[in-house]
Amino acid sequence: MKAQFRLIALAFFIISTHLLSSCSSPKQTETVTGEKPNVIIILADQWRAQEVGYMGNTQVKTPNLDKLASQSLVFENAITTMSVCAPFRASLLTGQYPLTHGVFYNDKPLPNEALTMAEIYKENGYATGYIGKWHLNGHARGQTYNDSRGVPVPKDRRQGFDYWKGREVSHNYNNSFYFDENDVKHTWEGYDAFPQTDSAISYIQKNKEHPFVLMLSYGSPHDPYFTAPKEYQDMYNAADLKVRDNVPLAFQDSARNVMAGYYAHISALDFAIGNLIDALDKAGISDNTILVFSSDHGDMLMSKGVLKKQRPYDESIKVPMLIRYPDKLGRASRRIIDPIGTPDILPTLLGLSDIQKPSTFEGKDFSKELEDGKDLGNEATLIMLPVPFHEWKFSNGGREYRGIRTKQYTYAKDLKGAWLLFDDEKDPFQENNLVDKPEYKELQAKLDGILLQKLKEVNDTFLPADEYMTQWNYLYDMNDSLRVANYLELNR
């Protein structure tokens, strides 16, 4: 009798649940197909956030990205945690901060033991592919710079990516070479971004029937600035370009010339990205594909009189970022204002993919906020430079720093204490340093407290650079370790 009652009750529960679910409208965040989403990450190198049309720049030509932005989440404060190539890439693939995964200096190896994006997705039934610049193989610990940039990346150093058309590093964008899965050397004919994109399109067509994760990693618009195809160079006249307000007068002509070449690379990449987006549509998988466009860091482009990256200024740390995923996020454009850091990207992608976040991650999963149509609710994200090197080595004024970027403020400390404080809304070119000004005492104390708490959360005790180099058995390259006696006082 009891058994019969339980069966009747169970049947009633199932019927009731079915009726309730069929009468209620589906959530906006549910996928249309119920299938695992594909993931495509388009990554540029040294493309700063300010240089796209959809962010209000009227002199750079990016029609395909502007169209993509009209269908995507637009992250207005995507912040690279450490604005250098290899550290960004390691944080993107691991969801960890540089002092955890150990890649806080270019050409140092991401450990094989790291749990990475491709390994996680592969465990969940995904095919994995990588095309373009890698920059995570490096040279062995205890060695200085060698030719690791021009040799094949061993299979066990590809961090779970199976399909492979990669090169450790090259900034020759014309007829450059790469290696396939079997370490066979090939040539990208012409401007390499174009055949790289063709390979990505081929990969999409061959894998459209089952889920895949693909990273397409371009080398440009990173310098050299004047090597884009001529038709794209002809699109820009340096004399017509307007530079940012924080470019000193003495550097403005140089800045215009560099920007013309930089913009040529950008428009060439925009063309390639447009072809890839068209291929997704033709393959019929756009709606169920998480498409991400971003960059590893920016470029000062003569703002404050300097080039390239590593510095804690917006030209260096802010990058463009779009995420389009029609099945869960719709096709309406939406601006995300709260800051997001590099280690947050992978946890958020896994959340959108309905894959559990591993315990090794330090970044935050913002997928629920994105699916619910909200902003991130993230007060601040970390920025850092544990070890200055190469173009911003100690002797060039480089210094260790930690900082935070909020949607309104930038705050940074060096080893001597508070260094920079900018109100980025009132002072978008970061020309008025508010550190230690009496009227900003409370604000500075608040931001300092946020920074200290974030450092505590990731066990970062902010030591001098040499401490980390010793801990990881790294050697400085060339003359990176040389300091002048007052290097911390430079640029104060």
Disulfide bonds with the S-S distance in Angstrom:
none
